[in-house]
């Protein structure tokens, strides 16, 4: 009986060892997959890249006309308000002179004087929008006073200050794009340049005429001017390029052996909003490059591809 009791612990221990040995080991592929970084991939492509100079500009009306009083007297009628469009030859207002005022009392006695009481017309000499009105009905004005100001829409230009370092790139006739705040783009060209340099900023003022555009004055716009262009370049998406904090070193994460991302130093060339030229004898068109997910990856990192 004592022998049986002694054998029971030995039997239990043996069973534990046997069942422990039968436990299925954890799948190595599952464990490996858990530590792999999820990335998206891309292959280099052959593309054409144009680099641009980006500058700021503002709209102005080059031609502004003033409507002046032709007589001394009182404003009799005024048919326009600020913002209205007026054409050349249209009546802006009328003026009653001091002499006409004096004739009121005697015109009833002499009918021949009535014809001299007709208010004096003030005629616009330009087409455009009235940007300022300086008088009201009943106001007293002197001959030559400025009654209103007109901006001619056909004289609309974009004024852009260009650093002198770009003087070999930005010239009259150079194609450019004007980007409006609402995202609209106007393809046009440089049409004029001022013959002086701003002393403090060392920039030169260029003009871009927009005679057929309806834009307000003092609108801030962006100017995009092509500076360099190359064709047939090996390119990758710009987001695939990795760099250090000083942006002095650049690299790509290249996939080898189907799942290993290795660091490949590269030189970058031309760049636009989406593509960057890559210069490296270690990158080929058939290589697989990490596009998204490369940030923070160290050399020789296991990765898996996003489906």
C-alpha positions in Angstrom: 0.0 0.0 0.0 2.8 2.3 0.8 4.4 1.5 -2.5 1.2 2.5 -4.4 1.0 5.9 -2.6 4.6 6.6 -3.4 4.1 5.9 -7.1 1.1 8.3 -7.5 3.2 11.5 -7.5 5.6 10.0 -10.0 2.7 9.0 -12.3 1.2 12.5 -12.1 4.6 14.1 -12.9 5.1 11.8 -15.9 1.7 12.7 -17.3 2.4 16.5 -17.0 5.7 16.0 -18.9 3.9 14.0 -21.6 1.1 16.5 -22.1 3.5 19.4 -22.1 5.5 17.8 -24.9 2.3 17.4 -27.0 1.4 21.2 -27.0 1.6 22.7 -30.5 4.4 25.3 -30.9 3.4 28.8 -31.9 3.6 29.3 -35.7 6.8 31.1 -36.6 5.2 32.8 -39.5 2.5 34.3 -37.3 5.0 35.6 -34.8 7.1 37.0 -37.6 4.2 38.8 -39.2 3.3 40.5 -35.9 6.6 42.4 -35.9 6.6 43.4 -39.6 5.8 47.0 -40.5 3.0 47.6 -42.9 4.0 49.6 -46.0 2.9 50.5 -49.5 5.3 50.0 -52.4 6.1 51.5 -55.7 8.5 51.1 -58.6 10.6 53.9 -60.1 9.3 55.4 -63.3 10.5 57.4 -66.2 9.1 60.9 -66.1 9.4 64.6 -67.1 9.8 67.1 -64.3 9.5 70.9 -64.4 10.7 72.9 -61.5 9.0 76.2 -60.7 9.7 79.5 -58.9 6.8 80.4 -56.6 6.2 84.1 -56.0 3.4 86.3 -54.6 1.6 89.0 -56.6 -1.2 91.5 -56.2 -3.8 92.8 -58.7 -3.8 96.5 -59.6 -5.5 98.7 -62.1 -2.9 100.6 -64.1 -5.2 103.2 -65.6 -7.4 105.3 -63.3 -9.4 108.3 -64.4 -10.9 111.1 -62.4 -14.2 112.8 -63.1 -13.7 116.5 -62.5 -16.2 119.3 -62.1 -16.5 121.4 -65.2 -18.1 124.4 -63.4 -18.4 126.0 -60.0 -21.8 125.5 -58.4 -24.0 123.0 -56.7 -24.6 119.3 -57.5 -28.1 119.1 -58.9 -28.4 115.4 -59.7 -26.2 112.3 -59.2 -27.3 109.0 -60.7 -24.4 106.7 -59.7 -23.0 105.2 -56.6 -19.7 103.6 -55.7 -19.1 100.3 -57.5 -21.3 101.1 -60.5 -20.0 100.7 -64.1 -20.0 103.8 -66.2 -19.2 104.2 -69.9 -17.4 106.9 -71.7 -19.8 109.6 -72.8 -22.4 108.9 -70.2 -23.8 111.6 -67.9 -22.3 111.3 -64.4 -24.0 114.3 -62.7 -25.3 117.8 -63.3 -24.3 121.1 -61.7 -26.3 124.3 -61.1 -23.9 127.3 -61.3 -24.1 130.3 -59.1 -25.2 132.4 -62.0 -28.1 130.0 -62.7 -29.1 130.2 -59.1 -29.2 134.0 -59.4 -31.4 133.8 -62.6 -34.2 131.9 -60.8 -35.7 135.1 -59.4 -35.9 136.9 -62.8 -36.6 134.0 -65.2 -40.3 134.3 -64.5 -40.1 137.9 -65.7 -38.1 137.1 -68.9 -38.8 133.8 -70.6 -35.7 134.1 -72.7 -33.6 133.4 -69.6 -35.2 130.0 -69.0 -32.9 128.3 -71.4 -29.9 129.4 -69.3 -31.3 127.5 -66.3 -30.6 124.0 -67.7 -28.1 122.3 -65.3 -24.6 121.8 -66.7 -23.7 118.2 -67.5 -20.6 116.4 -66.3 -19.7 113.6 -68.7 -17.5 110.6 -68.0 -14.4 110.3 -70.3 -13.6 106.7 -69.5 -15.1 103.2 -69.2 -14.8 101.5 -65.8 -16.0 100.9 -62.3 -16.5 103.9 -60.0 -14.2 103.3 -57.1 -14.8 106.5 -55.2 -17.5 109.3 -55.2 -16.5 112.4 -53.3 -19.8 114.4 -53.5 -23.5 114.2 -52.7 -26.5 116.0 -54.2 -26.5 119.7 -53.0 -22.8 119.8 -52.4 -20.9 122.9 -53.5 -18.0 122.2 -55.9 -15.4 124.4 -57.6 -14.3 124.0 -61.2 -11.6 121.2 -61.4 -12.6 119.4 -58.2 -12.4 115.6 -58.3 -16.0 114.3 -58.1 -15.3 110.6 -58.6 -12.6 108.1 -59.6 -12.9 105.3 -62.2 -10.7 102.2 -62.6 -10.6 100.8 -66.1 -11.0 96.9 -66.0 -9.0 96.5 -69.2 -5.9 97.9 -67.4 -5.9 95.1 -64.8 -2.4 93.7 -64.2 -0.7 91.5 -61.6 2.3 93.1 -60.0 4.9 90.7 -58.7 8.3 91.5 -57.1 11.0 89.2 -58.3 14.3 88.8 -56.5 17.1 89.9 -58.8 18.8 86.5 -58.6 16.0 85.2 -60.9 16.7 87.9 -63.6 18.0 85.2 -66.1 14.8 83.2 -65.7 12.1 85.8 -65.4 11.8 87.8 -68.6 9.2 89.5 -70.7 7.3 86.8 -72.6 8.1 84.1 -70.0 5.2 81.7 -69.6 3.7 81.6 -66.1 0.6 80.5 -64.2 -1.4 82.8 -61.8 -3.1 80.8 -59.0 -6.1 82.5 -57.5 -7.3 82.1 -53.9 -10.2 79.9 -55.1 -7.8 77.5 -56.8 -8.4 78.7 -60.4 -5.3 78.9 -62.6 -4.7 81.4 -65.4 -2.0 80.5 -67.9 -0.4 83.7 -69.3 3.0 85.4 -69.7 5.1 88.2 -68.3 4.3 91.4 -70.1 6.3 94.2 -68.5 9.1 95.1 -66.1 9.9 98.2 -64.2 13.4 99.6 -64.8 14.4 99.9 -61.2 15.3 97.7 -58.2 13.7 98.1 -54.8 16.6 99.1 -52.5 15.8 97.1 -49.4 14.6 93.8 -50.9 16.7 94.0 -54.1 13.7 92.8 -56.1 12.4 94.1 -59.4 8.7 94.6 -60.2 7.3 92.7 -63.2 3.8 93.1 -64.6 1.4 90.5 -66.0 -1.5 92.0 -68.0 -5.0 90.5 -67.6 -7.2 92.6 -69.8 -9.9 90.0 -70.2 -10.2 89.0 -66.5 -12.7 90.3 -64.1 -10.9 90.5 -60.8 -10.9 93.0 -57.9 -8.0 95.2 -57.1 -5.6 94.3 -54.3 -6.3 90.6 -54.7 -3.3 88.5 -53.5 -2.4 85.7 -55.9 0.4 83.2 -56.4 2.7 83.2 -59.4 4.3 79.9 -60.7 7.1 80.4 -63.2 9.0 77.4 -64.7 12.7 77.5 -64.0 14.1 74.2 -65.2 12.8 71.2 -67.1 14.2 67.7 -67.9 12.8 64.7 -69.7 13.3 61.0 -69.3 14.3 61.1 -65.6 14.2 58.2 -63.2 11.6 59.4 -60.7 9.9 58.2 -57.5 7.0 59.8 -55.6 8.3 62.6 -53.4 6.8 61.0 -50.3 9.1 58.0 -50.8 12.2 60.1 -50.3 13.6 60.1 -46.7 16.0 62.7 -45.3 17.7 63.8 -42.1 16.8 66.9 -40.1 19.3 69.0 -42.0 18.1 67.7 -45.3 21.6 67.0 -46.4 21.3 63.2 -46.7 18.6 61.4 -48.7 17.8 57.8 -49.0 15.2 55.2 -50.2 14.0 52.1 -48.5 14.5 49.3 -51.1 12.8 45.9 -50.7 15.0 42.8 -51.1 14.2 39.2 -50.6 10.5 40.0 -50.8 10.2 41.5 -47.3 13.5 43.1 -46.1 13.7 46.9 -46.4 17.3 48.2 -46.7 18.5 51.8 -46.7 19.9 53.0 -50.0 21.6 56.5 -50.1 20.6 58.5 -53.1 21.0 62.0 -54.6 18.0 64.0 -55.6 17.6 66.2 -58.7 14.6 68.1 -60.0 11.4 68.0 -57.9 7.8 69.0 -58.4 4.7 68.6 -56.3 4.5 64.9 -56.7 7.8 63.5 -58.2 11.5 63.7 -57.4 14.4 62.8 -59.6 16.6 60.0 -58.1 20.2 59.7 -58.9 21.8 56.4 -57.8 23.6 53.5 -59.4 22.0 51.2 -56.7 18.4 51.9 -57.8 17.0 50.3 -60.9 13.7 50.7 -62.7 12.7 47.2 -61.6 13.4 47.7 -57.9 10.6 47.8 -55.3 10.6 50.9 -53.1 8.7 51.7 -50.0 6.3 54.6 -50.7 4.4 55.0 -47.5 5.5 53.8 -44.2 9.2 54.4 -44.7 9.5 57.2 -42.1 11.3 56.0 -39.1 12.3 52.6 -40.6 15.8 51.5 -39.8 18.1 49.6 -42.2 17.2 45.9 -42.7 13.6 46.1 -41.3 11.1 43.3 -42.1 8.0 44.7 -43.8 4.8 43.4 -45.2 2.9 45.0 -48.1 -0.5 46.6 -47.9 -3.0 44.8 -50.1 
